[in-house]
């Protein structure tokens, strides 16, 4: 992608999405002896899956060619980048589409880019609803309840074998 990149999201940590209890339950059931590196890899994998799911919803409704890369999970939350082919053109097209129903609401014009896109997606899906946050809540609920957390934890293989979806590429000897 040619365009500039932007900070993906500023989550206040994994627990901010209320996944911590589910995650701890899955760890105690499937990987009670997992070390910190395995836990970190599992978290990053789960968050990548969540971001892919949200982007699928956003791209489907707004018809944007977004690409997101999750680089890791830090103290401030998820760290990553988001690419637009042409950010100004794409966001202007989204705002024009929303402006057909009236003034573009503030949540669509300011704040972290992913929050803005989710608010715009909500408005496109239901143009007369003025309360925002329901789509984000629905995305989180669907993701939490489809088994993604427990499946990711269950499939982690702490011995580093190639069956482990979280293992790094093999090093040449």
N, C-alpha and C positions, 0 to 999 in steps of 0.2 A: 504494500500500500504506500502511496506517495505522501499522504497527508501527515500532519503532525500527530503526535501522540498526546494522551491526556491521562492523568491519574484515574485509575479505574474506580475505586470506591474507597471511602474512608469509614470502614466499619470499626466499631469499638470492640473488636475482638470476637472470637468465635462464640462466646457466651452471649453476646449481644443479640444473636439470632435465636437464642433459646435452644441451641443444639447441644449445649454442654451436657445436659442430663442424658439425652439420647446417646451421645458419644460415649460417656462414661459407662452407661449400661452395656453398650455394644463391646467396649473394651473389656469389661469385666467378664462378659459372656464368651468372647472369642479370643482375646489376646491379653489375658491377665498379666503376662510377664513381658509385655511389649516395652521396649526401651524408648527413649525420647525421640530418636531418629525415626523409628517406625511410626510413632504417633504423629510426628511432624509431616511425614510423607502422606499418611492417611488423611490428615486435615487438609493438606494442599489438594489432594485428589478429590476430596468431597467438595471443596470450594470450587475447583475447576468445573466439576459436574454441575454445581449450582449455577455458576456464571453461564455455562453453555445453555442450560435450561432457560434462564432469564433472557439471554440473547436470542434464543429461538423464538420466544414470545415477542420480543421487541422487533426483530427483523421481519417476522411474519406480518405484524400489523403496520409497521412504518416503512417497510421495504427499503431498509438501509443495508449497505454492505459492510456491516461492522465486523471487526476482528478484535478479540480480546486475548491477552496473554496474562495468566496469573503467574506471578514470579515467586510468590511466597506468602507466608503469613507472619506478620510481625506484631510488635506490641500495639501498634496503632490499628491493626486489622489486616485486610487483604492488600497486597501490593501488586500492582500490575499496570499494564498499559492498554489503551483502547485506540485503535486506528480507524479513521474514516478515509475514504478515498478523497473526499473534499469536505471537510468539516463545515465550513461556512455554507456551502451549497446545500448539503444534506440537512443541516439544522434549519436553514431558511425554508426548505421545502416542507419540513415537518411543521414549522410554525405557520406557513401559508395554509396548509391543510387544516390545522386547528382553527385558524382565524376565520374559516368559513362559518363557524358556529358563533363567532363573537370575539371579544378580546382574548388574547392568549393569556391564560392564567399564570401567575407568578411561578408556581412550581415547575412550569414548562420552560421558563426563561432563565432561571438562576439555580445555583447549587451544584453539587457534584453531578457530572454528566450522566451517570447511570440513573440517578434519582430523577433527573430531568426527563430522560428517555422513558422511564417507567411511568411517570406522570403523563407524558404525551401519549404513550400507548394506552393508558387507561382512558384518556379523553377520546382517542380515536375509536376505541372499542365501545364506548358508551358516552357519546358527546354531550349529553345533557346532565351527567352526574358531575357535581362540582367538588365532591369530597375525594381526596386522593389518599393513597396508601392501601386501598383494598387489593389492588393487583399484586403489589409487593407481598402483602400478607398471604394472598392465595398462592403465589409462587413458592413462598417459603413452606406453607402448609403442605402443598402437593409434594414438594421435594422431600420434606421430613418424613412424610407418611408413605412414600413409595418404596421404602427399604434401602435407599441409597446409603444411609449411614451404616447400617449393620452389614450390608453387602460389601462395602469398601473395607470395613474392619475385618470381616470374616475372610476376605480373599488376600489380605496382607500376609506375606510369608517372611518372618523376620530373619530367616537364614540367608536371605539374599539370592536365592536361586532365581533362574530366569523365569520361572512361573510367577514370580512376585511382580505384580504390575507396578510396584513402587521402587523396584531396584534400579540402580543406575546402570548404564551400558557397561558391558564387560571391558576391562582394561587389557590392552595387549601385553603379552608376557615377554 
